[in-house]
Amino acid sequence: INIMKSPVILLALSPTYAVHFLFTHGVASFYILGGVILAVTGAEALYADMGHFGKTPIRLGWSIIVFPALILNYMGQGGLLISDPQAISNPFYLMAPQGLYYPLIFLATVATIIASQAVISGVFSVAWQAMMLGYIPRMKVIHMSSHQRGEVYVPAINTILGGLTLCSVFLFQNSENLASAYGFSVTGVMLLTSFLMLSIALKKWQWDQAKIATLFIPLLTLDTVFVLTNVVKLFEGAWYALLIAMSCIYIFLIWQKGNEALDKQKYHQDVTLKDFLSGWRKKYTDTLPTTAIFMSRSPFKVPNSLMIHLQHNKLLHQKIIFVSIVTTMQPVERGKGKILSRFLGNNTFVVMVKYGFQESPDLKKVVQWSIQKGLLTEGEEYSFFISKGIAVASPKRILSGLGEKIYIYLSKNSLAAYEFYKIPHDKVLEMGVRYRI
């Protein structure tokens, strides 16, 4: 309606007016860009939520629904301001006829909830992938769909998001005060996404330099300008987004450093699994008349669970299967190379299972595969042996005082391996091993 009242607003579709404004208003145009970016922030939520379905739904959603709706919305507001400059107080709601004022408020509220859900589901997906790659502790994950791997719900992350949201409300009071934090977050994501795309173009797609320069120099320049326009608002609210980001990075680093400390304290790092078993069988010729499945981080290395078991029971089992879960940098692993096995002699096997970082490990399926391949027989009794690392403080600290406390807390509250890998409770024996960090 407002576009028809002031059709001249359609000239704003030409980028020449925006460029002219930037070059004629000096420093003021730089600050205005910090608000301009908020006009397209929904694009981030769009691909965060729909990324599980591939690029085609995102392209269609943007081209057919989102982008035309944005054009109509902002052109309508512009047309209203041309005909009635006093409407600058609240052009979005004043566009609507007076009788539709409250229904529009309801619609905007629902749209806000939908947008928040899009971002939340994106955070769940990223958290799940971070768990698989070992950047954060294991947490309970509920898969919401049997068809879409990325549709997950992480209760712990939901609680953290709820707490941060309440903090945002109390700190900023209204959406205008939060705009700086939100703008900095979105522009930061855009810049990081561009750098990740550049990395993929260089290493995976093997693009030539001319093609890369043509696409990424303008893209990175534009993203950098938008980030800088929001950095100047650091004390207006952008500090909040920066604080959250730095806290997450700190936790990632603490978790990785603590895990490295655990890896350094493993036994028999220089002894292969085959040599270790051969030496033990020469020492103890008897075997336990059962089947044991040992979880191992590294194929063909001696797992802690086996070491602890032998320290107490001395004897190996009649049949032994070592299962190693390997998380790859691919989203999904398919094909014959997903599950591989190797016979080590004396009724001993090594099974290596590759999972992409978007997949959910399921040892029940590994057992079924072992039955199909003849490693196990139908109805055969077996037990899983898993070691649980228990971090304790050390006078000679590998981590700093605060980092040590954080890692011990995260380690104690991480999800048990048998729950994460979906092992039946009556089939697992978990053994704790203390190590100093």
N, C-alpha and C positions, 0 to 999 in steps of 0.2 A: 504494500500500500504506500509506504513512504518513498520507495524507489519511483513509483509512478508519479507521486507528487513532485519529486525533485529528480528527474531522470539524469540530470547533469552529473549526479554522483557516480554514475557508471564510468565516467572518465578516470576515476580513481583506480580502476583495474589496470591502467597503464603504469608501469613502474617508473616512468619518467618523473611523475610528480613526487614520488618518494625520494628519488635520487636528488631532485632539485631542492627539496626540503632539507635534506641532510647537508648539502653543500652551501646552503644560504643561512643556516641558523647556528653555525658554529658549535660551541660546546653544548648548547642546549639540546641539539639533535642527538648528541652522544648519550645524554641522560634519558632522552625519550625512548631510545632503542630498548632500554631496560624494561619499559612497559609494553613496547610493541611485541616483544617475544611472547608475552602472555596470551596473545591472540591465537597462537597455534600450539600451545602446550598440550592440547588434547591428543596431538599426534603421538606423543610419547606414550600416553596411556593406551592408545589404539594398538601399537605394535607390542607393548608389554603384555597386553591381555590376549591378543589374537596371534601372537608369535607361534603358539603351539600348532596352529592350523596351516602355517606356510605363508608364503608371500602373496599368493593370489587373493585370498580373502582380505588381506590388509589393503592391497591396491584397489580392489573393488569397493571396499568399505570407505576408503578415503575419496576415491574419484566420484562415486555415485551418491554417497550420502554426506560425508563429513565436509569435504571442501565446498560443494554447492551450498550446504547449510551455513557455513561460515561466511561465504560471500553474501548470501541473502541477509544474514544477521548484521554484519558490519556495514554493508551498503544501506540497509534499512536505518540503522542508527545515524549514519552520515546524512541520509536524506532527511531524517527528522530534524537534525541540527541545522541543516540549511534552511528549512522552512520555519523552525522554531529554536533559535539559539538558547532560549531559557531552559530547554530540555537537557542541557549539559549536566544538570544535577543527578539524573539517573536515566540516560537515554534508553537503556535496554527495556526497563519496565514501562517507560512512558510511550514506547512504540505501540503497545497493545491498547485496544479500546478499554475504557474504564471498567466495563463489565467483566473483562477477562483478566483483570489485574491479579486477583487472588488465585485463579487457576494457573496463571503463569508462574506465580511464586511456588505453587505446589509442583509444577513441572520442573522448575529449576532445582528444587530440593531433591526430587527424584533423580534428576540428571547428575547432581552432585554425588549422590549415593552410588549411582552406576559407575561414575568416573572413579570414585574411591575404590570400588570393588575391582575395577580393571587394574589399578595400580597394585592393590593388595595381592591379587592373584599372580601378578608379575613378580612381586617380592617372594612369594611362596616358591615359585618356579626357580628363581635365582638361588634361594636358600637351599633347595633340594640339590641343585647342581653343585653348589659349593660344598655340601656334605659329601657328595660322590667324589669330588676332586680333593677332599681332605683339607679344605680351608677352614672349616668350622666343625665343632663336635657333632656327633650323630644325634639327631632328635627324632621324635615320633613324627612320622609322615603318613597321612591318610590319602590314599589315591581315590579321587572322586570320579574317575572315568576309566572304564576298561578299554576304551578306544584311543583316548588322547593321553599320552604318557605324561605331558606337562601339567595336566589338571590335578594339582595336589593341594592339600591343606596341611599346614604345619602349625599346630596349636601354640607352641612356644613363641614362634615368630608373631603369631596373631596377638598374643599377650603383650609382647614388646611394642608392636605397632600401636596397640590401644593406649599403652602408657605414654608413648611419645606424642600421640595425638592429643591426649589430655594436657600434656605439658605445653604443646603448641597453643591450645586454647587459652590456658592461664597466662602464658607469656605474652601473646600477641593480641588477645582480646577480640580483634576483628580481622576480616580477610584483607583489608587494605594494608594493615601492618605486616601481615604474613607474605605479601606479594614479593618482597625482596628475597626472602628465604626460598620461596617457591621458584622464582625466576632464576636464582643462582643454581638451584638443584637441576632444573630442566636444561639450562644452557650447559652446565657441566656434563650432563649425560650426553647431550648432542655432540660436544667436543670429543668426549671419550669414544663415542660410537664412531665418529669420523676417523679417529686414529686407529680403531680396531679394523674398520673397513680398509684403511690404507695398508695395514699389516697383512690382511688377507689378500689384497690385490697384489702385494709384492711377493709374498711367500707361497700362496696357494694358486692364485690365478695366473701368476707370472706375467702381469701386464708390462708393456714397454713403458719407458720413462715419459714419452710424450703423452700417452693416454692417461697416465697417473697424474701428470702435471695439469692437464686440461681439466680433469674432474676435481682433484683434491686441493689444488691451490685456492680456487675460489671458495670451495666448501669449508676448508679449514680457516681461511681468512674471515669468512662470515661468522663461523662459530666462535672464533677467538674474539671478534669484536663484541658479540653478544655476551660472552663470558666477562669481558673487561667492563662492559656497561653495568654488570651486576656486581662485580667485585668492588666497585666504588661504593656500593650500598652495604658493605660489610658490617658496619655498625648500625644499620637500619633493620637488620634481621637476617642478612645472608650468613652471619656468624653461626646461626643455629644449624643450617644445613651443613656448613663446613665442619662444625663440631661433631655432628652425627657421622659424617663421612670419615673423619680422622679417627673416631672411636672404633668404627668398624675395621678400618685398616689395622689399628693397633691390636685388636682382638685376633684378626687373621694372623698377624706376625707372631703374636704370643703363642697361638695354637700350633703353628708350624715349628717354632723354635722348641717348644716342649716335646713335640713328636720326634724332632731330630735328636733330642736328648735321650728319648726312649730307644730309638734305633741304634744309637751308639753303644747302649748298654746291653744289647742282645748278646746271647752266648753263641760261640762257635760261628762267628761271621766268616772266617776263612775256611771252614770245613763244608764241603758239599754234602747234600742230604744223603746221597748214595754211599759215600765213604763213611759217614757217621753211622749209618745203619749197619753197614758191613762190619765195622769195628765193634758195635754193640752186640751183634749176633754171635760174634766169636767169643765174646765175654760171657754172654748169657744165652745158652742154646735153647732153653725152654721158651714157649710162647703162650700167651693167653688165648683160649679158644673162642675168641669173639672178633668182631670187625670194628675197627676204630677209624673215624674220619677226623683228621686234624686240619684246622684252619691255618693257613700260612700266608703271610703278607707277600713273600717273595718265593716264586717257584724254585725248587731245588736248593733252598736254604733250610736250615734246621729251625722249625718254629719253637717259640717259647713253650707252647702248650705241650709239645713232645718232651722237652727238657724237664719240665716240672713233673710230668707224668712218670718219667723214668727215674727221677731222683727219689720218688716215693715207692713206685711199684716195681722198678728194675726190669720188668719183662716187656717185650714187644708183643703186639697182638698178632694173631694168626694171619689176618688180612688187614692191610693199612692203606688208606686212601688220603692223600694230601690234596686239599682243595685250596687253590689260590684265586682270589678275586682281583682282577686287574681292571681299573677304571681308565679308559682311553680318552683321548681328546676329541673323539667323534661323538656326536649326539646319540647315535644309535649304532650298535654293532650288529651286523647281519652276516649270513653266509656260513660256510663250513668252518671257518676259523674262529667262530665265536666260542666253541668249547673244544678243547684239545686235551688228549690224554697221552701219557707216556708210561710204559711198563719199566719198573726199576729192578725186576726180579724178586723172587721170594714172596710172591703174592702181594707186591707193593706197587701202587700206582700214584702218579701225579696228575691231577686234573686242573687245568688252567682255564678259567672262564673270563671272557672279556665282556665288559659292560660299558656302554656309552654313558656319558655323564647325565643323560636324561632318562636312563633306564633304572629300573628298580631290581636290585639283586634278589633272587629267590632260590634258596638252596634246595627247596622241595623239587623244583624243576631239574636241578643238577642231579639229585638222587634218581629221578625218573630217567634222565639221560644215561646215568651209570648203569641202571638196570637194562635199558635197551642195548647198551654196548657190551653187556656181559661182565662189567666190573662188579656189580652186585646181582644177587638173585632175588626174585620176587618173594617177599616175606622174610628175607634175611634180617636178622637182628643187627643193629649197628648203633653206635653212639658217636656224637660230635664232641670233640675236645677243643675248648676255646680258652685262650689266656686273656686275662683282663689286666692291663697295666694300671697300677695304683701309684699315683705320683705322691711323693712325700718331700717335705722341705729338706734342703741340704745346707750345711754350713758354708761349703764352697759352691756358691750359687752359679748355675748356668743361666738362670733368668734373674732379673732384678727383683727387689722385694715385692713391688706391686704386681709385676708380671707373674711372679711365682704364685702369689695368692690367687690371681685370676685363673691361671692355668689349672691349679689344683681344684678350684671350684668348678670349672668347666668339665674337667675330667671326671669328677665325682658325679656330676649331673648329666653326663652324656648317656644316650640310650645304650642299653646292653647290646652286644653284638648279635646275640641269638635272636633278639627282637627285630633288630634292623635287617638281618639276613633271613628272617622268617623261618627259623628253625623251630620245630616242635619242642615245647618245654620238657617233655618227658624223654627227649632224645639227646639232651645236651648236658655236658659237664663243664662248668666254668671254673677256671683256676686263676687265682690272683697272684700277681708278681709285683713287688714293690720296687720302685726305682727312684733315684734321687735326681731332682732337677735344680 
